[in-house]
Amino acid sequence: MAEVTVRELADVVGTSVDKLLSQMKEAGLPQTAADQQVSDNEKQSLLAFLKKSHGGTSAGPKKITLKRKVTTTLKAGQGGKKAVAIEVRKKHLRQA
């Protein structure tokens, strides 16, 4: 998004101009009137401040590790005297 005014940003976000200006003041941004411009960097810093103040973290996504294979044993032969190890792997789906 290009630079927008505080009033336009409040309309997009769905909040009042006064509430947005008070949040911007708490975040340390220089805007004090509804007709002042807000840059993309200022929007990002406001978002990071709001996430931090509401208990979220501004860090990137955490790493998730999933087990793809499961190993089990199967008893084979007469009377089940012989054990065979079986490894089952889940398919790895890639997003395009």
Wavefront OBJ file of the C-alpha trace (Angstrom):
o trace
v 0.000 0.000 0.000
v 1.131 3.538 -0.673
v 1.051 6.307 1.895
v -2.425 7.011 3.201
v -3.870 9.451 5.706
v -4.706 8.492 9.255
v -8.421 8.873 8.441
v -8.180 6.467 5.467
v -6.217 3.953 7.546
v -8.856 4.103 10.297
v -11.564 3.381 7.700
v -9.614 0.408 6.311
v -8.899 -1.006 9.762
v -12.443 -0.363 10.991
v -11.670 1.749 14.036
v -12.226 5.355 15.024
v -9.694 8.033 14.123
v -9.267 9.047 17.784
v -8.496 5.482 18.869
v -6.016 5.008 16.027
v -4.279 8.295 16.852
v -3.964 7.307 20.530
v -2.487 3.922 19.516
v -0.045 5.678 17.181
v 0.984 8.024 20.002
v 1.607 5.043 22.312
v 3.702 3.410 19.571
v 5.832 6.557 19.317
v 4.699 7.613 15.844
v 4.630 11.339 14.956
v 1.035 11.575 13.659
v -1.241 13.879 15.687
v -3.979 14.785 13.181
v -6.351 12.824 10.950
v -5.034 14.398 7.717
v -1.370 13.451 8.209
v 0.255 10.796 6.016
v 1.232 7.330 7.277
v 4.042 5.476 5.480
v 4.363 1.709 5.083
v 7.208 1.575 7.614
v 5.081 3.429 10.169
v 2.222 0.982 9.575
v 4.582 -1.943 10.153
v 5.923 -0.437 13.376
v 2.341 0.213 14.579
v 1.417 -3.394 13.798
v 4.471 -4.717 15.653
v 3.639 -2.497 18.653
v 0.013 -3.670 18.736
v 1.009 -7.340 18.473
v 3.491 -6.896 21.297
v 1.015 -5.039 23.506
v -1.686 -7.672 22.994
v 0.580 -10.524 24.051
v 1.726 -11.712 20.652
v 5.270 -11.937 19.452
v 6.629 -10.053 16.499
v 9.043 -12.852 15.621
v 8.626 -14.933 12.491
v 6.904 -18.287 12.385
v 8.319 -21.042 14.555
v 9.818 -24.185 13.057
v 7.544 -27.216 13.080
v 8.999 -30.707 12.799
v 6.759 -33.625 11.903
v 7.594 -37.320 11.962
v 7.178 -38.708 8.469
v 7.917 -42.353 9.151
v 6.519 -44.926 11.565
v 8.292 -48.232 12.190
v 6.357 -51.291 13.343
v 7.060 -55.020 13.434
v 5.004 -57.737 11.842
v 5.295 -61.375 12.837
v 5.466 -63.602 9.781
v 5.988 -67.249 8.998
v 4.480 -70.276 10.642
v 3.559 -69.636 14.223
v 4.824 -66.046 14.020
v 8.434 -66.994 14.694
v 9.966 -64.442 12.363
v 9.575 -60.683 12.927
v 9.772 -58.272 9.997
v 10.278 -54.539 10.468
v 7.896 -52.401 8.421
v 8.504 -48.707 7.810
v 5.572 -46.569 6.671
v 6.311 -43.089 5.315
v 3.775 -40.343 4.869
v 3.735 -38.458 1.595
v 5.329 -35.045 1.590
v 2.908 -32.596 -0.034
v 4.453 -29.497 -1.525
v 2.549 -26.268 -1.969
v 2.967 -24.711 -5.409
l 1 2 3 4 5 6 7 8 9 10 11 12 13 14 15 16 17 18 19 20 21 22 23 24 25 26 27 28 29 30 31 32 33 34 35 36 37 38 39 40 41 42 43 44 45 46 47 48 49 50 51 52 53 54 55 56 57 58 59 60 61 62 63 64 65 66 67 68 69 70 71 72 73 74 75 76 77 78 79 80 81 82 83 84 85 86 87 88 89 90 91 92 93 94 95 96
